[in-house]
């Protein structure tokens, strides 16, 4: 049997101040699924995302493509899980777009010719084929988000994890990003408050509250349950 892309069993996590962010969370995502993660602020969505490649904490309760998120597996897991932050300025820090996208492949120890090929393919995939010599900080928010996405695509990731990808985008930028994510494929786990995005793009919606999954189903069923949305700050 093929291992799920993401498997989480009884995941618990508390911050140093005692705030319990995850409380026995259970979730499985099959390879190729595009899953929306919904919930009010404080539900635990971002905390969950930061567990998927060991940024926040390593835990044997989390498995990626059959590998537990533990120190011995982190290098391979971080290659396979591409995490795109809500604010691209938290992800882009190099002098040029090319260097930002090349940072990960270079850390893999690839030959420079392979790095250049990966960067070209990734920038082409996000619709910025000629942006390599530009400075990331001079780009629009939408362009920065594309470069951040390209930086994980260049790693050859199999699981895309995105935190509020449509935030701060104008309508055209939002439509363009949705089209990109639809065309890119791969397994995608997307934390978002954008319910129209969920309805148009995702095949499954998961609602979180108090660090647990409280509802899981098709977008039609989840978004059609107005009592559920109201109860969890999503209406």
C-alpha positions in Angstrom: 0.0 0.0 0.0 1.3 3.5 -0.9 2.1 5.6 2.1 0.0 8.8 2.4 1.7 12.1 1.6 1.0 13.4 5.1 0.0 11.2 8.1 -0.5 12.8 11.5 -1.5 10.8 14.6 -2.3 12.3 18.0 0.0 15.3 17.5 0.2 17.6 20.5 2.2 20.7 21.0 2.4 23.5 23.5 4.4 26.8 23.3 6.8 27.7 26.1 4.2 30.0 27.7 1.9 27.0 28.1 -0.4 27.8 25.2 -1.6 24.5 23.9 -1.7 24.9 20.1 -2.3 21.2 19.0 -4.2 18.7 21.0 -4.2 15.2 19.7 -4.6 16.2 16.1 -5.3 13.5 13.5 -5.0 14.0 9.7 -4.2 12.1 6.6 -3.6 13.5 3.2 -3.3 11.2 0.2 -0.7 11.9 -2.6 -2.1 14.3 -5.1 -4.8 15.8 -2.9 -5.3 19.5 -2.6 -6.6 20.1 0.9 -7.8 23.4 2.5 -7.1 23.9 6.1 -9.7 26.2 7.7 -10.2 27.7 11.1 -10.2 30.9 13.1 -7.0 32.6 14.1 -5.5 30.6 16.9 -7.0 27.3 15.7 -3.5 25.8 15.3 -3.2 25.9 11.5 0.2 27.6 11.2 1.5 25.6 14.1 0.5 22.4 12.2 2.2 23.5 9.0 5.5 24.3 10.8 5.5 20.7 12.1 5.5 19.2 8.6 9.2 19.7 7.9 10.4 20.0 11.5 10.8 23.8 11.6 8.8 24.1 14.9 9.4 20.7 16.3 10.4 17.2 15.3 7.8 14.6 16.1 7.3 10.9 15.3 3.6 11.7 15.3 4.1 13.2 11.8 5.1 11.2 8.7 5.8 12.6 5.2 5.7 10.0 2.4 6.3 7.3 5.0 9.2 9.0 6.8 8.7 10.3 10.3 9.7 13.9 11.0 12.7 13.2 13.1 16.3 14.5 13.0 17.6 11.5 11.0 15.1 12.2 8.2 15.0 16.1 8.2 17.3 16.6 5.2 15.2 14.5 3.0 11.9 15.7 4.4 12.8 19.3 3.9 13.6 18.5 0.3 10.2 16.9 -0.2 8.1 19.4 1.7 8.0 22.9 0.2 6.7 25.4 2.8 5.6 28.8 1.5 5.1 31.4 4.2 2.2 33.9 4.3 4.6 36.8 4.1 7.2 36.3 1.3 9.5 38.7 2.9 10.1 36.0 5.6 11.3 33.7 2.8 13.3 35.9 0.4 16.6 37.3 1.6 19.2 37.0 -1.3 20.4 39.9 -3.5 18.6 38.6 -6.6 15.6 36.4 -7.5 18.0 33.9 -9.1 19.9 33.6 -5.8 16.7 33.2 -3.8 15.5 30.3 -6.0 19.0 28.8 -6.2 19.6 28.8 -2.4 17.9 25.4 -1.8 19.4 23.5 -4.7 22.9 24.9 -3.9 22.5 23.6 -0.4 21.7 20.2 -1.8 25.2 20.2 -3.3 24.1 20.2 -6.9 26.4 21.1 -9.8 26.0 24.8 -10.8 24.7 23.7 -14.2 21.9 21.6 -12.5 21.2 24.6 -10.2 20.7 26.9 -13.1 18.4 24.4 -14.9 16.3 24.0 -11.8 16.0 27.8 -11.3 15.0 28.3 -14.9 12.4 25.6 -14.7 11.0 26.9 -11.4 10.8 30.5 -12.6 9.2 29.4 -15.8 6.6 27.4 -13.8 5.5 30.5 -11.9 5.4 32.8 -14.9 8.6 34.8 -14.2 11.1 33.4 -16.7 13.1 36.6 -17.1 13.1 37.8 -13.4 16.4 36.1 -12.3 18.5 39.2 -12.2 15.8 41.3 -10.5 15.9 42.2 -6.8 13.2 40.3 -4.8 12.5 43.3 -2.6 11.6 45.5 -5.6 8.9 43.1 -6.8 5.1 43.4 -6.2 3.6 41.2 -3.4 2.2 38.9 -6.1 5.6 38.5 -7.8 7.3 37.9 -4.4 4.8 35.1 -3.6 5.6 33.6 -7.0 9.4 33.7 -6.3 8.8 32.1 -2.9 6.8 29.4 -4.6 9.6 28.9 -7.2 12.2 28.6 -4.4 10.5 25.4 -3.1 9.6 24.1 -6.6 13.4 24.2 -7.4 14.0 21.8 -4.6 11.9 19.2 -6.4 9.3 19.1 -3.5 6.5 16.6 -3.7 4.3 18.2 -1.0 3.4 21.9 -1.1 2.4 23.5 2.1 1.1 27.1 1.8 0.1 29.5 4.6 -2.6 32.0 3.4 -1.3 32.2 -0.2 -3.9 34.7 -1.4 -3.5 37.2 1.4 -2.6 40.8 0.3 -3.2 40.0 -3.4 -5.3 42.1 -5.7 -8.0 40.2 -7.7 -5.8 39.6 -10.7 -2.9 38.4 -8.6 -5.2 36.1 -6.7 -6.6 34.6 -10.0 -3.1 34.1 -11.4 -1.9 32.4 -8.2 -4.9 30.1 -8.2 -4.2 29.1 -11.8 -0.6 28.5 -11.0 -1.4 26.2 -8.0 -4.0 24.4 -10.1 -1.5 23.8 -12.9 1.5 22.8 -10.7 -0.3 19.9 -9.2 1.5 17.9 -6.4 0.0 17.2 -3.0 -1.0 20.6 -1.5 -2.0 21.5 2.0 -3.2 25.1 2.1 -4.1 27.1 5.3 -6.5 29.8 4.2 -9.5 32.1 5.2 -10.3 32.5 1.5 -13.5 30.4 1.1 -14.0 31.3 -2.6 -10.4 30.0 -3.2 -11.4 26.7 -1.4 -14.6 26.3 -3.4 -12.8 26.9 -6.7 -9.6 25.0 -6.2 -9.7 22.4 -3.4 -11.1 18.9 -3.4 -11.3 18.6 0.4 -11.7 21.0 3.3 -10.6 20.4 6.9 -11.8 22.6 9.8 -9.6 23.1 12.8 -10.5 24.4 16.3 -8.5 24.3 19.5 -5.7 22.3 17.9 -8.0 19.5 16.6 -9.8 18.6 13.4 -13.5 19.2 14.0 -14.8 18.7 10.4 -13.5 17.1 7.3 -15.3 16.7 3.9 -15.9 18.1 0.5 -15.8 21.9 0.1 -19.5 21.7 -0.9 -20.4 20.1 2.4 -18.2 22.1 4.6 -18.9 25.5 3.0 -22.6 24.7 2.8 -22.8 24.1 6.6 -23.5 27.7 7.7 -23.8 26.7 11.4 -20.3 25.1 11.3 -18.8 28.1 9.6 -20.4 30.5 12.0 -19.3 28.5 15.0 -15.7 28.6 13.9 -15.4 32.2 12.8 -15.6 31.4 9.1 -18.9 32.8 8.0 
